[in-house]
Amino acid sequence: MALDFSGQNLRGRNFKGQDLAGANFSYADIRGANFTNANLTDANFSHAKAGLQRRWAIFLVLISLLLSGVSGFLWAINGALVSLIFIGSTGNRIPGWTVLILLIVFFFVTIRQGIGVSLIAVAFAVTGALAFAFLVFEAFLGGAVIGGFTFAGAFAGAFAFAFAFAVAFAVIGGFAFAAAFAGVITLALAIAFTFATAGVGALGVAFSFTVTVVGAVLSIYIGWQAMKGDEKYALIRNIAIAFAATGGTSFRNATLTNADFTKATLKSTDFRNTILTNTRWHQVKMLDRVRPGSTYLKKSQVRELLITGQGQDKNFDHQNLRGINLQSANLADASFIGADLSEANLQDADLSRAKLKQTQLEATDLTGATLTGSFIEDWGISSETKLYGVRCEYIFMRLPTKENPDPHRKPDNKQEVFQDGDFGDFIKPIFDTLDLYHNQSVDPRAIAIAFKNLAENHPEAELEIVAMEKRGDDKLLLRAKTAPGSDKSQLSAKYFDDYNQLKALPQSLQLLLIEKDSYIDDLKNMLTTALQQPKYYIQGDNKVSDNSSSINIVGDNNSGIAGGGSVANLGTISGNVSIALNQLPDSPEAEKPGIKELLTQLQAAISQSTELSDDDKADALEQVQSLAEAAKNPQENATKKTAKTAITMLKGIFTGLPAVASLVEAGNKLLPVISKFFGLG
């Protein structure tokens, strides 16, 4: 039975390494609690309060006040050095002017480029000052040394003050800290001025005070921007957050799969190396003050999305969002190009018009999601991707361009939409394919060798090339069918490791590797042809095994190109359809055609049609072949779905033809009878 800690005071409690799966911590005070290495799967932390215990908070604030005092003193010293300009001798004025110029440069660099660039400037300034001190005459020795270390002092002052401000802000908030902060800095400045500005006159004191105040204001600005998430000051923020989380609630290395933090308060909390699969963060408070480590919580835009559920028109390209919980989120028009959303929870999410190009969605839950109008070019789904109840009227297989705003729409007929359940049937054949995308300097010979090596080293994957497609001027997609359950991520990684090594070899060494291997030579030739054509399909059995020596392609046209067109030879496809039909039994009644006779009539009508393009004929014949294969076991659920998809696709192809076309008449006559054969209506 799951433990119930709801509403309890658990400050400082140690739960390290415990199995707390399903435990209820709702409304509990878990400040300072240690959950390191604990199993918190399905745990409920809604409305819980995490963070620092009071004694730790007081300690950290005192440290911040001390650092702010040190910062104030350092800035006062810099101001005093500038006041040397007003002391009579040249030996004093040179260091004073040097300090003033370097401080101006420091202010400019820090504001424009950030604290990281300033740190580099400090290193160069100190090194340069020391070198200069030994190379130039004595009159400039003091100015060089003081100038170099002025940069160091300015950086130390700004860093200490900004760090103190950021820590205090993270612990107790900026406004609560303001009064105490101002008091300490004022005291530090008063003490510094008492000793540093003696004898420089009223004008020197005023000038020195101005420099000191400007330095303090700059430090406050840096600290404030750091806590707002400005990437230029990320160094300050990261160190301050890590320091503020010391002694706070720790979930380090814990498992928080399916845990719920709805409306919890999480400042000063450690989530480093934590498993956060399907963790719920709705309306969490102070999520920006946690120590995220390398988890998806490190991105401010992602944190905002998790809290609000609003990601419409936002850009999440190439981000690692594996396991994220975006249930019911508004992601319309969002871009996830190249992002990893594997194992994510996208139930009931609105992904209308979302860009999902090359998005990884392996084992992602899209149950009830809306995908209407989304762009799914080269997305990565698997048999474990859940598509139950997906709402989708149409989809685009490519990203839009100015010339073609609706690229490769499915269904092809713009007047037609997917009916309930159609999208899942349409997309199912893509589940078990391995997509090998080559995006630069394609080497057909290296591809042929690498693919054969992969197939021979992994016979259990039953690799079979099903398509080659040219993308752009010098890009190629090689698509291979795999056995169900194959680890496509591992296969892809091994293939490209081998391919990149082979690609780096001289051609003479590549030729040695393929000597007397006709399979590699044939595949290389087909790849070369594919790069010269818009699209290239492989027909027939192209499985590779240890004893394979050639490619078995049905028909005589091994190039797979029909008259220089974009699809495989129609005679080859029609031959494949005939082979599939001949495997079906004849109708027992001569006057009553069976499924074999019905599909034969449909094949003939498509082949003889003058209204269809070669592309559409090829697509239609492939659907007839699918129906013939399904007719072998018409009562199985899987084959019924295949038949339903094929009939839907055929209707889409025929819809664009004139109503009086002979093929339309044949379709209207044959398709209802074929549907009835499969029990589809």
N, C-alpha and C positions, 0 to 999 in steps of 0.2 A: 504493500500500500504506500502511495506517495506521501511524503512528509508535508506537514502544513506549518509554515512559519509566518503565515499572513498576519500583518499588523504588529509583529514582535520587534523588540529592540535587540538588534543583532550587531551592535557596534563592536568592531574589533574581534568578532568571532572568527575562529579558524576552521574552515571547511576544506582545507587543502587535501586534494586527491580523493575526496569522498564521492560516492555514487548517489547523486541527488536528482536522478531522472524523474521528471514530472513533479518536482517539489513546488510548493506554492509559497512564494516570497512576496506576494502582492501587499502593498502598503507597508512593507517592513522597512526599518531603518538599518541599512547594511553599510553605513559609513565605516571605512576602515576594515571591513570584512575581507577575509582571504579565501578566494575560491580557486586558487592556482591548481591546475591539473584536475579539477573536478569535472564530473560528468553531469551536465545540467541540461541534457536533452529534454525538450518539452517543458522546461521550468517556466514558471509564471513570475515575472518581476514587474508586472504592471503597477504603476504608481509608487514603486519602491524609491527610496532615497539613498543614493550612493555618494561617495566622495570621501572627504577627510573628516576625521574626528576633531573635536574642538582644539585639543592640545597641539595637534599637528598643524592645524590652520594658524594658530597663534605663533608657533615657532617659525613657520614659513614667512609670515608677515613681518616678523622681527628681522629675519634675514634680509628681506626686501628693503626694509627701512635702513638697515645698515649699509646695504649696497647703494641706496640712493644718496646717503650721506657721503660715501666715498666718491661717488660720481660728482656730487656738487663740489667737493674739495678739488678734484682734478680739473674741473672746468674753471674754478677760481684761479688755479695755478696758471692755466693757459691764458686767462685774462690778464694776470699779472705780468706774464712774459710779453704780451702785446704792449703793455704800458711802458716797456723799456724804450719804445719809440720816443717818449717825451723826456728821456734823460739825456743830458747834453752830449756825451762822448759818442764818437762813431762806433766804437767797439760795442756799445750797448744798443745802438739803433739798428745795426745789421741783424742781430738775432731777433729783435722785436719785429722788424719788417718781414723777416723770414717766417716767423711764427704766424703773422697775420695772413700772409699770402697762402701758406699751407693750410691754415684753417678754412679759408675761403674755398680752396680746392676740395678740402675734405667735405665741407657742407654740400657743395655742388655734386660731387661724386656719390655721396650717400643718398641724397634725395633722388637723383636721376637713375642711379644704377643699383642701389641697395647696399646692405651691410656686407654682403659677401665680397663685392668688388672693393669696398673700403678696406677689408682685411688684407686683400692682396696688395693694395696701395700702401698699407702700413709696412708690410714686409719689404717692399721695394724701397720705401722711404728710409727705413732704418738702415738697410744694407747700403743704399747709396750715400747716406750721410756719413757712415763710418769710412767708406772708401774715399769720399771727398775730403774728409778730415785729414787724411794722410797724404793727399795729393796736392792740395792748394796751400797757399801761404797762410801764415798765422792769423792774419786779420779776419779771415773768413772761417777759421776753425770753429769758433764758438757758435756762429750762425748755422754751420752745417750740422753740427752735433745736436744742437737744440732743435733745429728744424726737423731732423729725422725723428727725434723722440717726441716732438710735438704731435706728429701724426699718430704715434703710438699712444700718447696720452689722450688725444682727442677720441681715438677709437675706444680706448678703455673706458673713458668717461661716458661716451654715448652708449656703449654696450652695457655697462653696469647699470646705468640709469634706466635704459629701455628694458633690460632684463628684469630689473626690480619692479618696474611698472607692470610688465606683462605677467609676472608671477602673482603680484598682488591682485591684478585684474582677474586672473584665473581663479584665485582663491576666494576673494570676497567682493569682487566687482569694482569697477573704476571709480564710481562716485563715492562709495563708502570709504575708499582709500584716500581720496583727494585731500582732505583736511590734514590728516597725519602726515601725508607725503609732503605737502607744502611746508609744514612746520619743520620737518627734519631738514629739507633742502635749504630752507632759509637760515637755519642755525649753522649748517655747514658752510654756507656762503659767508656768513658774518665772521666766523672764526677764520676762514681762509683770507678774507680781505684784511683783517686786522694785522696779519703777519706779511701778506704778500704785496700789499700796495703801499707800504710805508715809504715816504720820500719821493713819490712820483708826481705829486701835485694833484689838484682837483680835476684837471682835464684827463690826466692819466687814469685816475680812479674811475671816472665816468666811462672812459673808453674800455677799461678793463671790465667794468660791471656789464657793459653792453655785450661784450664777447661772451661772458659767463652766462648771461640770461639767454642769449641766442643758442648757446650750446645746450642748456637745460631744456629749452623749448624743442630743439631738434631731437633730443633724447625722448621726450614725451611723444613727439610725433612718430618716431620709430616704434616705440612700444605700442602705441595705439593702432598703427597700421599693421603691425605684426599680429595683434589679436583680432583684427578684422579679416585676416587671411591674405594680406598682400604677399605674393610670392617673393618679392624683392627682400622681404624681411623674414623669410621662412626660418632662417637659422635661429633668430631670436625666439620666434614662436615655438619651434620644436623643442628647444632647450627649456624654455619656460614651462611648457606643458608637461614635459618629462619631470621637471623639478617639482611642479605643483602636484603631480600624481604620486609623489613619494609619500608613503603612508596612507594613501587612499585605498578605495576598494579595488581589489585585483582579481581579474578574470584571466590572468596570463596562462596560456596553454590549456585553457578550459574548453569543453565542448558545449556550445550553446545552440546546437541544431534545434530548430523549431521553438526556441525560447521566445518569450513575449515581454518586451520592455515598454509597452504602450504607456505613455504619459509618465514614465519614470524620470528621475533627475539623476544625471550621470556625470557631473563634473568631477575632475580629478580621479578618473577611473582608468585602469590599465587593461587594454584589450590586445596586447601584443601576442601574436601567434595563436590567437583564439579561433576556433572553428565557428563561423557565423553563418552556416547554411540555413536559409529560410528563417532567419531571425527577424522578428518584427520590431520596428522602431517608430511606429506611428506616434506623432506628437510628443516625442521624447524631448526633454528640456536639457539644455547645455551639452548637447552632443558634440559641439565644436570644442569642448574643453577636455575631451577624453584623450588618452594616449593610444592612438590607433595601430601603431606598428605598421606592418605592410598590408593590413586588411583594407577592404574597400572603403572603410570609414575615413581614410586619410584625405580623400577628395572632398572639398567643401561643397561642390555641386552635387555630389552623390549624397552627402549627409542631408542637404536640403530636400532632395528628392525623397529620401527615406522618411523624413519627418512629415512632409506635406503631401506626398503622393502626386505632386504636380511636376511633370517633366515635359510638358508640351513644348515642341519646337526647340528643345535643348540638344546640345551636341555631346554625345558620350562616345565618340569614335575612339577605337583602339583601347578602351579601358577594360581592366579586369574586374568584371562584375559577377564572377562565378558564385553561385549560391545565394545571390541577393534576393530579398523578398520585395517584390513590386506588385503584390496582389491588389487588383482594382486600381492601379495607378493610371493616371492620364498621361500617356506617352505618344499621343497623336503628333505626327510630323517630327518626332524626335529622330535623331541619327545615331545608329549604333554600328556604323561601318567598322568592320574588323574587331568589334568588341567581343568579349567572352561572357556569354550569358548562360553557360552550361550549368545545369542543376538549379537554375533560378526558378522562382515562383512568380509566374506571370498570369496566374488565374484571373480571369475577368478583366485583364488590363486592356486599355484602349491603345492599340498599335496602328490605328488608321494612318495610312500614308507614311508609316515609319520606314526609314532606310535600314534594311537588314542585310546589306551586302557583306558577304564573308563573315557574318555574325555566327559565332559558335553557339548552338542551341542543343547540345547533346544532353539528353535526360532532363530537358527543361519542361516545366509544366505550363502549357498554354491552354489548359482547359477553360473554355468559355471566353477566351480572348477574342478581340476584334482585330482582324488583319486586313480588312477591306482597303484596297489601294496601296498596300505596303509593297516594298521593293525587295525581292528575295534573291537577288543575283548571288549565286555561289554560297548561299547560307549553308551552315553545317548542322543538319538535323540527323537523328538516328532513330532506330526502332524503339528507343526508350523515350523519345520526345513525345509528350502527351498532347494530342490534338483533338481530344474529345470536345464536342460542342463548340468548336471554333466558328466564329461568325465571320464569314468572308464572302463577299459578293463577287469580287474579282481581285486579281493579283497581277503584279508586273515582274517579269523575269529579268529585267535590266533596270539600271538607274536612268532617270529621264535626262534628256538633253534638249537644247533649244530647238533643234531640228525635229526631234521626236519626243514629245512630252509624255506619250503613252507607249513606252517600248515593250514589245512582246507581252501584250495583255493576254491573260487567260481568264475566262474563255476568250477565244480569238474574236468571236462576234461581239461587238460592243453593245448590241442590244440584248445580250444574254448574260445572266449571272449564275453563280453557283447556287444550287439549292442546298437545303440543310443536309449536311453530311457529305456533299460532293467534294468539298475542298480536301478533306482527309483522304478520300479515295484518289483524288487527282495527284496528291503529293506523295502517296505511299511508295510508288516505285523508286523514289529517290532515296529512301531511307538507307538502303544497304549499298551505296556506291561510295567509292573512294575518289575524291576529287583532287587531282594533282595539278596545281595551278603554277605555271612557269611564267614569270613576269618580266624577265629580261634576258637577252642574249641566249635564246633557246638553242640548244645543241641536240639535234635529233638523235645522233649516234649515242651520246651519253644517256639520253632518255631511254633508248631501246635497251642498252646494257643494264641500266639501273633497274628498269622494270622487270626484265627477265631475272635478275638477281633476287629481287624482292619476291617474285612469284615462286622461285625455286627454294628460297630460304623459308618461305611461309606457305607451304602447300595447303595447310588447313584453312587459309583465307580464300581459296578457290578463286583467285583473281581472274577476271575476264574483262578485257577492254570492250566497252560498249559505245564510246564516243570520243572523238577528238574535235576540238573546236578552237579555231583561231580567234584571239581577242586582241584587237588593235593591230599595230604594225608588226610587233614582235613578241606576242604573248600567246600562250597555248594552254588550253585546259585538256588534260587527259583524264577521262572518267572511266573507272573500272568498277565492275560489280564485285561484291565481296560476299562471303558466307555470312549468314546471320550471326551476330554476336562478335564479329571481328573487331579488334581494337584499331579503329581507323586512325586515331591520333598517333599510335605507336607505328603503324605501317607508314604513315605519311612522314614521320620524323626519320625513320630508317631509310626510306626511299630518297629523301632530299639530302641526307648525309652522304649516301653513296653517289647520288647524282652530282653534287657539288665537287666531290673528290675526283670523279671521272671527268667532269667538265674542265678541271684544271690540268688534266694530263695532255701531253702533246698528241696530235692526231695519229702519229706513228704508233704510239703505245696503245691508243684506242683500237687501232686496226689489228694489233696483235691479239687483243682480247676477244675480238669477234671473228677471228680467222676460222673459216669452215663452219660458221654458225649461221645458217640461212635464216633462222627465225629473227635474229637481231637485225640482219641485213634487210629483210622484208619489212620489219616494223620501222626501221629507220627510214626506208623509202616512203612508207605510208605517212610518217610524221612530216617528212619534207613536203609531201603533197598537201597535207592538211594545212601547213603554214602558207600555202599558196591559194587556199580556198577559204571562203567565209565559214563553212561548216563541213564536217566530215564524219560520217557515221560508219561504224564497223558492223557488219551483219554476219551472223553465223557463230560458230563455237570457237572462241579465241582463248580458251583457258590454257594456262601455261603449266606444265608439269615437268618433272625431272627428265622425262624421255621425249619431250616435244622437240621437234626439229624444224617445224614449219607452221605457218598459219593456215588453218582450214577455213577458207571463205567461200561461201556458196556462190556459184557463178564464175564467169571467166574474167570479169572486170575487177581485178584486185585493187585498182585505185579507189574504188568505191564512189567514183564521181560520175554522175549521169550527164553526159554531153557538156561537161564543164559547168554544170549547175551546182546547187548547194546541197543536194541530198544524194543518198545512195542510189545505185542503178535500180530503176523501177522493176526491171525484169528479175533482178535478184530478190527484191522484196516480194514480188508476186509469186516467185518460185517458192519462197519460204512459206507463204500463205497456202499454196497448193499442197506442200508437204504436210502442213498441219491439218489441212482439210482431209487429206487422204487417210489420216490416222483415225478419222471418225467413222463410225458405222453407217452404212447406207440405210435409208428409210425402209422399214419392212413393208410399207404400202406404197406401191408404185404411183398411185394417184394422189398421195398425201406426202408432200415433201417434209423431210426431217431437218434437223439443225444443219447437217452437212449440206443439203441441197439449198437451204435458205442462205447460208453463208457463201456458197458458190455463186448464187445469183447476185449477191451483194458485191462480191469480188469482181464479177464480170461488169456490173453496172459502173463501178468505180473506175476500172481499167479503161472502159470504153468512153467515159465521160469526156466531153469537149469543154465543159465549163470549168473544170478544176485545173489549177496549175500543177506542175510536177511536184512541187513541195506538198501541196494539199493531198494529192494522190498518194504520195508516200506515207503521209501521216494517217490517212484513212485506211490504207491497206494494213498498216501496222496495227490499227485497232481491230480490223477483221481477224488478223492473226491472233491477237489477244483473246478474242471471242472463241476462236477455234480451240485454243489451248484450254480455255475455261470450260468448254463444252465436254471435255473428257470427264470432268467431275462436277456436274452442274449443281448438285445439291449442297456442296460445301460452302460455308459462309465466305471463305476467302475468295473462292472463284466467283461467287455472286457479286462481291464487291468489285472484282476485276471486270466482270461483264458490265456492271452498272457504269463504271468509269468509261469503258470503251464506247458504250452506247451514247453516253453524255458527250464525249468528244466527237463522235460521228455526227450527232445532231448539231453540234457547234459548227462543224465544217460545212454541213449541208445548208444551214440556215442562211448563209451569205449568198446562196444561189437563187436564180429566178424561180418563182413558184411553178412555172411550167417546165422547168428543166426535167429531163428524163430521170436523172439521178435523184432528184427530190421526190419524184413520184415513186421510184423504186424504194427509196428510204422510208417514205410514209407507209408503204405497203409491207416492207420486210421487218423494219425495226420493232413495231409492236408485237409481231409474232415471235421474234427472237427474244424480246423482253419476257414474254409469257413463258417461253421455254425455260428460262432461268428463274421463273417465279417472281419476276419483278413487276408484274402488273399485266 
